[in-house]
Amino acid sequence: KSLESLNNAFNKIRTGRAHPSILDSVTVNYYGQETPLKQVASVNVEDNRTLTVSPWEKNLMPTIEKAIMASDLGLNPATSGDIIRIPMPMLTEETRKEMVKQAKADAEHGRVSIRNARRDANSMIKDLLKEKEITEDDERKGEDEIQKLTDRYIAEVEKMLKAKE
């Protein structure tokens, strides 16, 4: 779950190229219900710097535009006819550094949640030992196995971070 969450967080980080998954977190008020954008419109890549959003109902155009502007993605949609075009801003050195900082923060959140899972698993093993359902050797084996899993998943987080940077 931690790796999946981290992957979703990394998808929100803009890289300067247009990619439909950037808008996955945008929800639109559709007849009083918060609905994901991809369920009320099709999102396509027009060119490597522009996304197009084609709503299935024309009356949703202003609502979708407001939802995209209200999202914390820093995008400014422009309506032209029955299509909403979203130009991707150029990456400056400053925004690149901000995005790397954001990616590192997301990776740290992933590491913390993996460590929390390790702590929970270790406490479950200790509880089993207290209730004498397992032996001390089993406890040690279990803790070693949990540590190996933790190390593997943290290495996976590091690999994902390197790929994103």
C-alpha positions in Angstrom: 0.0 0.0 0.0 2.8 2.4 0.8 4.5 1.8 -2.6 1.1 2.3 -4.3 0.5 5.5 -2.4 4.0 6.8 -3.2 3.5 6.0 -6.9 0.3 8.0 -6.9 2.1 10.9 -5.2 4.9 10.8 -7.8 2.3 10.8 -10.6 1.0 14.1 -9.4 4.4 15.7 -9.7 4.6 17.5 -13.0 7.6 16.8 -15.1 6.9 19.3 -17.9 5.5 16.7 -20.2 1.7 16.4 -20.6 0.4 13.1 -19.1 -3.3 12.3 -18.4 -2.5 10.8 -15.0 -1.6 14.3 -13.7 -5.4 15.0 -13.6 -6.3 11.8 -11.7 -6.7 13.6 -8.4 -9.1 16.2 -9.8 -12.8 15.7 -8.8 -15.7 17.6 -10.4 -19.1 18.4 -8.8 -21.4 16.3 -11.0 -25.0 16.8 -10.0 -24.1 17.3 -6.4 -21.6 14.4 -6.3 -17.8 14.7 -6.2 -16.8 12.6 -9.3 -13.3 11.9 -10.7 -12.6 13.9 -13.8 -11.9 10.8 -15.9 -15.5 9.7 -15.3 -17.1 12.8 -16.7 -14.7 13.6 -19.5 -12.0 12.1 -21.6 -8.4 13.4 -21.0 -6.0 13.2 -23.9 -2.5 14.4 -24.8 -2.7 16.9 -27.7 1.1 17.4 -27.9 3.9 16.9 -25.4 3.1 20.2 -23.7 -0.8 20.2 -23.8 -3.6 18.1 -22.4 -7.1 18.3 -23.8 -10.2 17.5 -21.7 -13.4 16.7 -23.6 -16.5 16.7 -21.3 -19.3 14.3 -22.2 -21.8 17.0 -21.2 -21.3 20.6 -22.4 -22.8 22.1 -19.3 -19.9 20.7 -17.3 -17.3 22.9 -19.0 -17.1 25.7 -16.4 -17.3 23.2 -13.5 -14.4 21.2 -14.9 -12.4 24.3 -15.5 -12.9 25.5 -12.0 -12.1 22.1 -10.6 -8.8 22.1 -12.5 -7.9 25.6 -11.3 -8.9 24.7 -7.7 -6.6 21.6 -7.7 -3.1 22.2 -6.3 -1.5 21.3 -9.6 -0.8 24.9 -10.7 -2.5 24.4 -14.1 -4.4 27.1 -16.0 -7.0 25.6 -18.4 -8.3 27.5 -21.4 -11.7 26.7 -23.0 -12.0 26.7 -26.8 -15.3 25.6 -28.1 -16.2 22.2 -26.6 -12.6 21.3 -25.5 -10.6 22.5 -22.5 -6.9 22.8 -23.3 -4.4 22.7 -20.5 -0.9 23.9 -21.4 1.8 22.5 -19.2 4.0 25.3 -17.8 7.7 25.3 -18.7 10.0 23.9 -16.0 12.4 26.4 -14.5 15.4 25.5 -12.4 13.4 26.7 -9.3 10.3 24.5 -10.1 12.6 21.5 -10.8 14.2 21.9 -7.3 10.7 22.3 -5.8 9.6 19.1 -7.5 12.7 17.2 -6.3 12.0 18.4 -2.8 8.4 17.3 -3.1 9.5 13.9 -4.4 11.9 13.5 -1.5 9.2 14.4 1.0 6.8 11.9 -0.6 9.5 9.2 -0.4 10.1 9.9 3.2 6.4 9.5 3.9 6.5 6.2 2.2 9.5 5.1 4.3 7.8 6.2 7.5 4.6 4.2 6.6 6.7 1.1 5.8 8.5 1.5 9.2 5.1 1.8 10.9 4.0 -1.4 9.3 7.2 -3.0 10.6 6.5 -1.7 14.1 3.0 -3.1 14.0 4.1 -6.5 12.8 6.8 -6.6 15.5 4.4 -5.7 18.2 2.0 -8.5 17.0 4.9 -11.0 17.3 5.7 -9.8 20.8 2.0 -10.2 21.7 2.1 -13.8 20.4 5.2 -14.5 22.4 3.6 -13.1 25.6 0.6 -15.4 25.1 3.1 -18.2 24.5 1.7 -19.0 21.1 5.2 -18.9 19.6 8.7 -19.6 20.9 11.5 -17.1 21.3 13.2 -18.7 18.2 10.1 -18.1 16.2 10.0 -14.5 17.4 13.5 -13.9 16.3 12.9 -15.5 12.9 9.8 -13.5 12.5 11.5 -10.2 13.4 14.4 -11.0 11.0 11.9 -11.8 8.2 10.0 -8.5 8.9 13.3 -6.6 8.8 14.2 -8.2 5.5 10.8 -7.2 4.0 11.2 -3.7 5.4 14.7 -3.3 3.9 13.4 -4.6 0.5 10.5 -2.1 0.4 12.6 0.8 1.5 15.1 -0.1 -1.2 12.1 -0.1 -3.6 11.2 3.4 -2.4 14.7 4.6 -3.0 14.7 3.1 -6.5 11.4 4.9 -7.3 12.8 8.2 -6.0 15.9 7.9 -8.1 13.8 7.2 -11.2 11.6 10.2 -10.5 14.6 12.6 -9.9 
